Amino acid sequence: MDVTLPVLLALFAGASLLGLALKSEERRRTAPALPTPDPDLPPGLVTVLLPVRDERANVVPCVEALLAQTARPWVRVVDDGSTDGTGELVAKLQKTEGRLSRSQAGELPAGWRGKLHALHRGWQEVDTPWVLLTDADTRHDPGILAGALTAARRQNLDAVSLAGSQIARGPGEALLTPAVFGFLDVLLDDWSAAAAGDVDGPAVANGQFILIRREAWDASGGFEPIRNVPMDDVAIAARLRGHGFRTAFYREPGLRVRMYQGFGETWSGWRRNLGALFGHQPGLVARALAVLLVPVAVLMGFLAAGRWTEAVLLWSAGAAASALFRTERHAWGLLYPLDALVLSAALAVSTLDRRRGRLAKWKGREMTT
């Protein structure tokens, strides 16, 4: 019994981790795909609003990908006080591309978040029936926008949002970004329900791609009612749903995103985002910490007791689960349990940030709650 019980404990803890990862992977693999674009979509249905603040490294490839969309949208870059030459790069692109325009967001009024104010200012100059909100760190395959428009047409949707492929380079980014998205996938659970757009389905959105019918957003009150919310994408979906409009959320690997670069930026960014998303739900955070930390504690106990067979069994299961949660570079799963510990620390610290009423800064700006 002295030998069998630890082995059973290792097998149970490892199987729990693997079961969670396998279920999430199966949900992702069978998630509804965007439809093949309708061939009769007219060009110019969409204006893309791209808010930027010090995005010199990202703005050119992002704009080029947007202009290469088969739906041929208008692209408006709204500069939110960049000081790194972002505006000059956009101005250079304008000389050869008539569908590209830019404007200044102007001074940030009290009570507004920078990105929301930039979107609000850009929205005033839009006259197309559809508007795409996206970020500079995104790269879009050419048919994505047309696919989203087709989904909206066929399902009678007022908004379509996409979850893309998250790129993590190097151990600093690989420690946290895939773990966060694995956590989010577990919470979402049913991609089919999210993509259906039903009123009783989950109101989910991702600010990296939100295609909105202009009249629906105007009827919902626009950006001013949500001008200071911590998570604008969730607030947009909730506000549209609250006014009786239909939103859908798809998984789309052709939307590629590298949100943060290096461990410092990754830690700060996810600390802010996790605090905004879950800092007001300490019960959920506590349950997540239990799922993350109990197997790690058991693993540490095995190592401390010299139970090498049990430790190898549990670590192998944890590493396999970590690899399954990743959409690329699965070998980074060998970082387990470091990734579980870093995600746990980010969840705990971000929850404390939210309780104190102040999230991690964003590009030099204070983020209050």
C-alpha positions as a Markdown table, in Angstrom:
| # | Residue | x | y | z |
|---|---|---|---|---|
| 1 | Met | 0.0 | 0.0 | 0.0 |
| 2 | Asp | 2.9 | 2.3 | 0.8 |
| 3 | Val | 4.1 | 1.9 | -2.8 |
| 4 | Thr | 0.7 | 1.8 | -4.5 |
| 5 | Leu | -0.9 | 4.9 | -3.0 |
| 6 | Pro | 1.7 | 7.4 | -4.3 |
| 7 | Val | 1.6 | 5.8 | -7.8 |
| 8 | Leu | -2.2 | 6.1 | -7.8 |
| 9 | Leu | -2.0 | 9.7 | -6.6 |
| 10 | Ala | 0.4 | 10.5 | -9.4 |
| 11 | Leu | -1.8 | 8.8 | -12.0 |
| 12 | Phe | -4.9 | 10.5 | -10.8 |
| 13 | Ala | -3.3 | 14.0 | -10.8 |
| 14 | Gly | -1.7 | 13.4 | -14.1 |
| 15 | Ala | -4.9 | 12.1 | -15.7 |
| 16 | Ser | -6.8 | 15.1 | -14.4 |
| 17 | Leu | -4.4 | 17.5 | -16.1 |
| 18 | Leu | -4.4 | 15.5 | -19.4 |
| 19 | Gly | -8.2 | 15.1 | -19.4 |
| 20 | Leu | -8.6 | 18.9 | -19.1 |
| 21 | Ala | -6.1 | 19.5 | -21.9 |
| 22 | Leu | -7.5 | 16.8 | -24.2 |
| 23 | Lys | -11.0 | 18.2 | -23.8 |
| 24 | Ser | -9.9 | 21.7 | -24.5 |
| 25 | Glu | -7.9 | 20.5 | -27.6 |
| 26 | Glu | -10.9 | 18.6 | -28.9 |
| 27 | Arg | -13.1 | 21.7 | -28.5 |
| 28 | Arg | -10.6 | 23.8 | -30.4 |
| 29 | Arg | -10.2 | 21.2 | -33.1 |
| 30 | Thr | -13.9 | 21.0 | -33.7 |
| 31 | Ala | -14.7 | 24.7 | -33.4 |
| 32 | Pro | -16.8 | 26.0 | -36.2 |
| 33 | Ala | -14.8 | 27.6 | -39.0 |
| 34 | Leu | -15.6 | 30.8 | -40.8 |
| 35 | Pro | -17.5 | 30.1 | -44.0 |
| 36 | Thr | -16.0 | 30.3 | -47.4 |
| 37 | Pro | -16.5 | 33.9 | -48.5 |
| 38 | Asp | -19.5 | 34.6 | -50.7 |
| 39 | Pro | -18.3 | 35.5 | -54.2 |
| 40 | Asp | -20.8 | 38.4 | -54.6 |
| 41 | Leu | -19.6 | 40.5 | -51.7 |
| 42 | Pro | -19.1 | 44.1 | -53.0 |
| 43 | Pro | -15.9 | 45.9 | -52.1 |
| 44 | Gly | -15.9 | 48.8 | -49.7 |
| 45 | Leu | -18.5 | 47.5 | -47.2 |
| 46 | Val | -16.1 | 47.9 | -44.3 |
| 47 | Thr | -13.9 | 50.6 | -42.7 |
| 48 | Val | -11.1 | 49.3 | -40.5 |
| 49 | Leu | -10.4 | 51.3 | -37.5 |
| 50 | Leu | -6.8 | 50.8 | -36.3 |
| 51 | Pro | -6.0 | 52.7 | -33.1 |
| 52 | Val | -2.2 | 53.0 | -32.5 |
| 53 | Arg | 0.0 | 54.3 | -29.8 |
| 54 | Asp | 3.8 | 53.9 | -30.4 |
| 55 | Glu | 3.4 | 50.9 | -32.8 |
| 56 | Arg | 6.4 | 51.6 | -35.1 |
| 57 | Ala | 7.4 | 47.9 | -35.1 |
| 58 | Asn | 3.9 | 46.8 | -36.0 |
| 59 | Val | 1.9 | 49.4 | -38.0 |
| 60 | Val | 3.3 | 48.8 | -41.5 |
| 61 | Pro | 2.9 | 45.0 | -41.7 |
| 62 | Cys | -0.5 | 45.3 | -40.1 |
| 63 | Val | -1.8 | 47.9 | -42.5 |
| 64 | Glu | -0.4 | 46.1 | -45.4 |
| 65 | Ala | -2.3 | 42.9 | -44.4 |
| 66 | Leu | -5.5 | 44.9 | -43.9 |
| 67 | Leu | -5.2 | 46.5 | -47.4 |
| 68 | Ala | -4.6 | 43.1 | -48.9 |
| 69 | Gln | -7.9 | 41.8 | -47.7 |
| 70 | Thr | -10.1 | 40.4 | -50.5 |
| 71 | Ala | -13.0 | 42.4 | -49.2 |
| 72 | Arg | -11.0 | 45.6 | -50.0 |
| 73 | Pro | -11.9 | 47.7 | -46.9 |
| 74 | Trp | -11.1 | 51.3 | -46.2 |
| 75 | Val | -8.4 | 51.5 | -43.5 |
| 76 | Arg | -8.3 | 54.4 | -41.1 |
| 77 | Val | -5.4 | 54.6 | -38.6 |
| 78 | Val | -6.2 | 56.7 | -35.5 |
| 79 | Asp | -3.0 | 57.8 | -33.8 |
| 80 | Asp | -3.4 | 58.0 | -30.0 |
| 81 | Gly | -0.4 | 60.3 | -29.3 |
| 82 | Ser | 2.5 | 58.2 | -30.8 |
| 83 | Thr | 6.0 | 59.6 | -30.3 |
| 84 | Asp | 8.0 | 56.9 | -32.0 |
| 85 | Gly | 7.5 | 57.7 | -35.7 |
| 86 | Thr | 4.4 | 55.6 | -36.1 |
| 87 | Gly | 2.5 | 58.5 | -37.8 |
| 88 | Glu | 5.3 | 59.1 | -40.3 |
| 89 | Leu | 5.3 | 55.5 | -41.4 |
| 90 | Val | 1.6 | 55.6 | -42.0 |
| 91 | Ala | 2.0 | 58.9 | -44.0 |
| 92 | Lys | 4.5 | 57.2 | -46.2 |
| 93 | Leu | 2.1 | 54.4 | -46.9 |
| 94 | Gln | -0.7 | 56.9 | -47.7 |
| 95 | Lys | 1.2 | 58.2 | -50.7 |
| 96 | Thr | 0.7 | 55.0 | -52.7 |
| 97 | Glu | -2.6 | 53.7 | -51.2 |
| 98 | Gly | -5.9 | 55.6 | -51.7 |
| 99 | Arg | -7.8 | 53.4 | -49.3 |
| 100 | Leu | -5.6 | 54.4 | -46.3 |
| 101 | Ser | -6.3 | 57.4 | -44.2 |
| 102 | Arg | -5.1 | 58.6 | -40.8 |
| 103 | Ser | -6.3 | 61.0 | -38.1 |
| 104 | Gln | -5.3 | 62.1 | -34.6 |
| 105 | Ala | -7.2 | 61.0 | -31.5 |
| 106 | Gly | -6.2 | 64.3 | -29.8 |
| 107 | Glu | -5.9 | 64.9 | -26.1 |
| 108 | Leu | -7.3 | 62.2 | -23.9 |
| 109 | Pro | -10.3 | 63.5 | -22.0 |
| 110 | Ala | -10.7 | 62.7 | -18.3 |
| 111 | Gly | -12.6 | 59.5 | -17.7 |
| 112 | Trp | -11.7 | 57.9 | -21.1 |
| 113 | Arg | -9.3 | 55.0 | -21.9 |
| 114 | Gly | -6.9 | 55.8 | -24.7 |
| 115 | Lys | -8.0 | 53.0 | -27.1 |
| 116 | Leu | -11.7 | 53.7 | -26.6 |
| 117 | His | -11.2 | 57.4 | -27.1 |
| 118 | Ala | -9.3 | 56.7 | -30.3 |
| 119 | Leu | -12.0 | 54.4 | -31.6 |
| 120 | His | -14.7 | 56.9 | -30.6 |
| 121 | Arg | -13.0 | 59.7 | -32.6 |
| 122 | Gly | -12.4 | 57.4 | -35.6 |
| 123 | Trp | -16.0 | 56.2 | -35.6 |
| 124 | Gln | -17.3 | 59.7 | -36.2 |
| 125 | Glu | -15.7 | 59.6 | -39.7 |
| 126 | Val | -17.1 | 56.2 | -40.8 |
| 127 | Asp | -19.9 | 56.0 | -43.3 |
| 128 | Thr | -19.7 | 52.3 | -44.3 |
| 129 | Pro | -22.3 | 49.8 | -43.1 |
| 130 | Trp | -19.6 | 47.7 | -41.3 |
| 131 | Val | -16.6 | 48.6 | -39.2 |
| 132 | Leu | -13.7 | 46.3 | -38.2 |
| 133 | Leu | -12.0 | 47.1 | -34.9 |
| 134 | Thr | -8.5 | 45.6 | -34.8 |
| 135 | Asp | -5.0 | 46.1 | -33.2 |
| 136 | Ala | -1.6 | 46.8 | -34.7 |
| 137 | Asp | -0.1 | 43.5 | -33.4 |
| 138 | Thr | -2.4 | 41.5 | -35.6 |
| 139 | Arg | -1.7 | 39.9 | -39.0 |
| 140 | His | -4.7 | 38.9 | -41.1 |
| 141 | Asp | -4.8 | 36.3 | -43.9 |
| 142 | Pro | -6.4 | 37.8 | -47.0 |
| 143 | Gly | -9.8 | 36.2 | -46.8 |
| 144 | Ile | -10.6 | 36.6 | -43.1 |
| 145 | Leu | -12.6 | 39.8 | -43.4 |
| 146 | Ala | -14.7 | 38.4 | -46.3 |
| 147 | Gly | -15.3 | 35.3 | -44.3 |
| 148 | Ala | -16.5 | 37.3 | -41.3 |
| 149 | Leu | -18.8 | 39.3 | -43.5 |
| 150 | Thr | -20.2 | 36.1 | -45.0 |
| 151 | Ala | -20.8 | 34.6 | -41.6 |
| 152 | Ala | -22.7 | 37.8 | -40.6 |
| 153 | Arg | -24.8 | 37.7 | -43.7 |
| 154 | Arg | -25.7 | 34.0 | -43.4 |
| 155 | Gln | -26.4 | 34.0 | -39.7 |
| 156 | Asn | -28.0 | 37.5 | -39.5 |
| 157 | Leu | -25.4 | 38.7 | -37.1 |
| 158 | Asp | -24.6 | 42.2 | -35.9 |
| 159 | Ala | -21.1 | 41.5 | -34.9 |
| 160 | Val | -18.4 | 38.8 | -35.5 |
| 161 | Ser | -15.3 | 38.5 | -33.4 |
| 162 | Leu | -12.4 | 36.1 | -33.9 |
| 163 | Ala | -9.9 | 34.4 | -31.7 |
| 164 | Gly | -6.6 | 34.0 | -33.6 |
| 165 | Ser | -3.3 | 32.1 | -33.2 |
| 166 | Gln | -1.2 | 33.6 | -30.5 |
| 167 | Ile | 2.5 | 33.7 | -31.3 |
| 168 | Ala | 5.0 | 33.3 | -28.4 |
| 169 | Arg | 8.7 | 33.5 | -29.1 |
| 170 | Gly | 11.3 | 32.5 | -26.6 |
| 171 | Pro | 10.8 | 31.1 | -23.1 |
| 172 | Gly | 9.8 | 34.5 | -21.6 |
| 173 | Glu | 6.7 | 34.7 | -23.8 |
| 174 | Ala | 6.1 | 30.9 | -23.8 |
| 175 | Leu | 5.9 | 30.7 | -20.1 |
| 176 | Leu | 2.7 | 32.8 | -19.9 |
| 177 | Thr | 0.9 | 33.6 | -23.1 |
| 178 | Pro | -0.1 | 30.0 | -24.1 |
| 179 | Ala | -1.0 | 29.2 | -20.5 |
| 180 | Val | -3.4 | 32.2 | -20.4 |
| 181 | Phe | -5.1 | 31.2 | -23.7 |
| 182 | Gly | -5.4 | 27.6 | -22.5 |
| 183 | Phe | -7.1 | 29.0 | -19.4 |
| 184 | Leu | -9.4 | 31.1 | -21.5 |
| 185 | Asp | -10.2 | 28.2 | -23.7 |
| 186 | Val | -11.2 | 26.1 | -20.7 |
| 187 | Leu | -13.5 | 28.8 | -19.5 |
| 188 | Leu | -15.1 | 29.2 | -22.9 |
| 189 | Asp | -15.5 | 25.5 | -23.3 |
| 190 | Asp | -18.1 | 25.4 | -26.1 |
| 191 | Trp | -17.0 | 27.1 | -29.3 |
| 192 | Ser | -20.1 | 26.0 | -31.1 |
| 193 | Ala | -22.3 | 27.9 | -28.8 |
| 194 | Ala | -20.1 | 31.0 | -29.0 |
| 195 | Ala | -20.2 | 30.9 | -32.8 |
| 196 | Ala | -24.0 | 30.4 | -33.1 |
| 197 | Gly | -24.8 | 33.9 | -32.1 |
| 198 | Asp | -27.9 | 32.8 | -30.1 |
| 199 | Val | -29.2 | 35.2 | -27.5 |
| 200 | Asp | -28.7 | 32.8 | -24.6 |
| 201 | Gly | -25.1 | 31.9 | -25.8 |
| 202 | Pro | -21.9 | 33.3 | -24.3 |
| 203 | Ala | -21.3 | 37.0 | -25.1 |
| 204 | Val | -17.6 | 36.7 | -26.0 |
| 205 | Ala | -15.4 | 39.0 | -28.1 |
| 206 | Asn | -11.7 | 39.6 | -28.8 |
| 207 | Gly | -10.5 | 43.2 | -29.3 |
| 208 | Gln | -8.0 | 41.9 | -31.9 |
| 209 | Phe | -10.9 | 41.4 | -34.4 |
| 210 | Ile | -14.4 | 42.7 | -33.9 |
| 211 | Leu | -16.5 | 43.3 | -37.0 |
| 212 | Ile | -19.6 | 45.4 | -36.1 |
| 213 | Arg | -22.6 | 46.6 | -38.0 |
| 214 | Arg | -22.4 | 50.3 | -37.7 |
| 215 | Glu | -26.2 | 50.9 | -37.2 |
| 216 | Ala | -26.2 | 48.3 | -34.4 |
| 217 | Trp | -23.4 | 50.0 | -32.5 |
| 218 | Asp | -24.9 | 53.4 | -32.9 |
| 219 | Ala | -28.2 | 52.1 | -31.6 |
| 220 | Ser | -26.4 | 50.6 | -28.6 |
| 221 | Gly | -25.0 | 54.0 | -27.6 |
| 222 | Gly | -21.5 | 53.9 | -29.1 |
| 223 | Phe | -18.3 | 54.1 | -27.1 |
| 224 | Glu | -19.2 | 56.8 | -24.6 |
| 225 | Pro | -21.2 | 54.5 | -22.2 |
| 226 | Ile | -18.1 | 52.2 | -22.0 |
| 227 | Arg | -15.5 | 54.9 | -22.2 |
| 228 | Asn | -13.6 | 53.7 | -19.0 |
| 229 | Val | -14.2 | 50.0 | -18.8 |
| 230 | Pro | -11.1 | 47.8 | -18.2 |
| 231 | Met | -11.9 | 45.3 | -21.0 |
| 232 | Asp | -13.4 | 47.0 | -24.0 |
| 233 | Asp | -14.0 | 43.9 | -26.2 |
| 234 | Val | -16.1 | 42.1 | -23.5 |
| 235 | Ala | -18.0 | 45.4 | -22.9 |
| 236 | Ile | -18.7 | 45.8 | -26.6 |
| 237 | Ala | -20.2 | 42.3 | -26.9 |
| 238 | Ala | -22.2 | 42.7 | -23.7 |
| 239 | Arg | -23.6 | 46.0 | -24.8 |
| 240 | Leu | -24.7 | 44.8 | -28.2 |
| 241 | Arg | -26.3 | 41.7 | -26.6 |
| 242 | Gly | -28.0 | 43.9 | -24.0 |
| 243 | His | -29.7 | 45.9 | -26.8 |
| 244 | Gly | -30.9 | 42.8 | -28.5 |
| 245 | Phe | -28.2 | 42.4 | -31.2 |
| 246 | Arg | -26.6 | 39.1 | -32.2 |
| 247 | Thr | -22.9 | 38.5 | -31.8 |
| 248 | Ala | -20.8 | 35.5 | -32.6 |
| 249 | Phe | -17.3 | 34.4 | -31.8 |
| 250 | Tyr | -15.2 | 32.1 | -34.1 |
| 251 | Arg | -11.8 | 30.5 | -33.9 |
| 252 | Glu | -9.6 | 31.6 | -36.8 |
| 253 | Pro | -6.0 | 30.5 | -37.1 |
| 254 | Gly | -5.4 | 32.9 | -40.0 |
| 255 | Leu | -5.5 | 35.8 | -37.6 |
| 256 | Arg | -2.0 | 35.8 | -36.1 |
| 257 | Val | -1.1 | 37.8 | -33.1 |
| 258 | Arg | 2.1 | 38.4 | -31.1 |
| 259 | Met | 0.6 | 40.5 | -28.3 |
| 260 | Tyr | 3.8 | 41.0 | -26.2 |
| 261 | Gln | 7.5 | 40.7 | -26.7 |
| 262 | Gly | 9.8 | 39.4 | -24.0 |
| 263 | Phe | 9.0 | 38.3 | -20.4 |
| 264 | Gly | 8.7 | 41.8 | -18.9 |
| 265 | Glu | 6.2 | 43.1 | -21.5 |
| 266 | Thr | 4.3 | 39.7 | -21.4 |
| 267 | Trp | 4.1 | 39.8 | -17.6 |
| 268 | Ser | 2.9 | 43.4 | -17.4 |
| 269 | Gly | 0.4 | 43.0 | -20.2 |
| 270 | Trp | -1.2 | 39.8 | -18.9 |
| 271 | Arg | -1.1 | 41.1 | -15.3 |
| 272 | Arg | -3.3 | 44.0 | -16.5 |
| 273 | Asn | -5.6 | 42.0 | -18.7 |
| 274 | Leu | -6.2 | 39.2 | -16.1 |
| 275 | Gly | -6.9 | 41.8 | -13.5 |
| 276 | Ala | -9.5 | 43.4 | -15.8 |
| 277 | Leu | -11.1 | 40.1 | -16.8 |
| 278 | Phe | -11.1 | 38.2 | -13.5 |
| 279 | Gly | -10.0 | 40.5 | -10.7 |
| 280 | His | -13.6 | 41.0 | -9.6 |
| 281 | Gln | -14.2 | 37.2 | -9.5 |
| 282 | Pro | -12.0 | 36.0 | -6.6 |
| 283 | Gly | -14.0 | 32.7 | -6.4 |
| 284 | Leu | -13.1 | 31.9 | -10.0 |
| 285 | Val | -9.5 | 32.8 | -9.4 |
| 286 | Ala | -9.3 | 30.6 | -6.3 |
| 287 | Arg | -10.7 | 27.6 | -8.2 |
| 288 | Ala | -8.2 | 28.2 | -11.0 |
| 289 | Leu | -5.3 | 28.5 | -8.6 |
| 290 | Ala | -6.4 | 25.2 | -7.0 |
| 291 | Val | -6.4 | 23.4 | -10.4 |
| 292 | Leu | -3.0 | 24.9 | -11.2 |
| 293 | Leu | -1.2 | 24.5 | -7.9 |
| 294 | Val | -2.4 | 21.2 | -6.4 |
| 295 | Pro | -0.7 | 19.0 | -9.0 |
| 296 | Val | 2.5 | 21.2 | -8.6 |
| 297 | Ala | 2.3 | 20.7 | -4.8 |
| 298 | Val | 1.9 | 17.0 | -5.3 |
| 299 | Leu | 4.9 | 16.9 | -7.7 |
| 300 | Met | 7.1 | 18.9 | -5.2 |
| 301 | Gly | 6.1 | 16.4 | -2.5 |
| 302 | Phe | 7.1 | 13.5 | -4.6 |
| 303 | Leu | 10.5 | 15.1 | -5.3 |
| 304 | Ala | 11.0 | 16.0 | -1.7 |
| 305 | Ala | 10.3 | 12.4 | -0.6 |
| 306 | Gly | 12.5 | 10.9 | -3.3 |
| 307 | Arg | 9.6 | 9.3 | -5.1 |
| 308 | Trp | 11.2 | 9.6 | -8.5 |
| 309 | Thr | 8.9 | 7.2 | -10.4 |
| 310 | Glu | 5.8 | 9.1 | -9.2 |
| 311 | Ala | 7.4 | 12.4 | -9.9 |
| 312 | Val | 8.3 | 11.4 | -13.5 |
| 313 | Leu | 4.8 | 10.1 | -14.1 |
| 314 | Leu | 3.2 | 13.3 | -12.9 |
| 315 | Trp | 5.7 | 15.7 | -14.6 |
| 316 | Ser | 5.2 | 13.8 | -17.9 |
| 317 | Ala | 1.5 | 14.2 | -17.7 |
| 318 | Gly | 1.8 | 17.9 | -16.9 |
| 319 | Ala | 4.3 | 18.5 | -19.7 |
| 320 | Ala | 2.0 | 16.7 | -22.2 |
| 321 | Ala | -1.0 | 18.8 | -21.0 |
| 322 | Ser | 1.1 | 22.0 | -21.3 |
| 323 | Ala | 2.1 | 21.0 | -24.9 |
| 324 | Leu | -1.6 | 20.3 | -25.8 |
| 325 | Phe | -2.7 | 23.7 | -24.6 |
| 326 | Arg | -0.2 | 25.3 | -27.0 |
| 327 | Thr | -1.1 | 26.0 | -30.7 |
| 328 | Glu | 2.5 | 26.1 | -31.8 |
| 329 | Arg | 6.0 | 25.0 | -30.5 |
| 330 | His | 4.6 | 22.3 | -28.4 |
| 331 | Ala | 8.1 | 21.5 | -27.1 |
| 332 | Trp | 7.8 | 24.4 | -24.7 |
| 333 | Gly | 5.5 | 22.1 | -22.7 |
| 334 | Leu | 8.7 | 20.9 | -21.2 |
| 335 | Leu | 8.6 | 24.1 | -19.1 |
| 336 | Tyr | 6.0 | 22.6 | -16.9 |
| 337 | Pro | 5.4 | 23.3 | -14.0 |
| 338 | Leu | 7.1 | 26.7 | -14.4 |
| 339 | Asp | 4.3 | 27.9 | -16.7 |
| 340 | Ala | 1.6 | 26.8 | -14.2 |
| 341 | Leu | 3.5 | 28.7 | -11.5 |
| 342 | Val | 3.8 | 31.9 | -13.5 |
| 343 | Leu | 0.2 | 31.8 | -14.6 |
| 344 | Ser | -0.8 | 31.3 | -10.9 |
| 345 | Ala | 1.3 | 34.3 | -9.9 |
| 346 | Ala | -0.2 | 36.5 | -12.6 |
| 347 | Leu | -3.7 | 35.6 | -11.5 |
| 348 | Ala | -3.0 | 36.2 | -7.9 |
| 349 | Val | -1.2 | 39.5 | -8.4 |
| 350 | Ser | -3.7 | 40.8 | -10.9 |
| 351 | Thr | -6.5 | 40.1 | -8.5 |
| 352 | Leu | -4.8 | 42.1 | -5.8 |
| 353 | Asp | -4.3 | 44.9 | -8.3 |
| 354 | Arg | -8.0 | 44.9 | -9.0 |
| 355 | Arg | -8.8 | 45.0 | -5.3 |
| 356 | Arg | -6.5 | 48.0 | -4.9 |
| 357 | Gly | -8.3 | 49.8 | -7.8 |
| 358 | Arg | -5.3 | 50.1 | -10.1 |
| 359 | Leu | -4.1 | 47.8 | -12.9 |
| 360 | Ala | -0.7 | 47.6 | -14.4 |
| 361 | Lys | 0.1 | 50.6 | -16.6 |
| 362 | Trp | -0.4 | 50.5 | -20.4 |
| 363 | Lys | 2.2 | 52.3 | -22.5 |
| 364 | Gly | 2.8 | 54.8 | -19.7 |
| 365 | Arg | -0.8 | 55.4 | -18.8 |
| 366 | Glu | -2.4 | 54.7 | -15.4 |
| 367 | Met | -5.1 | 52.1 | -15.5 |
| 368 | Thr | -7.7 | 52.5 | -12.7 |
| 369 | Thr | -10.7 | 50.3 | -12.1 |
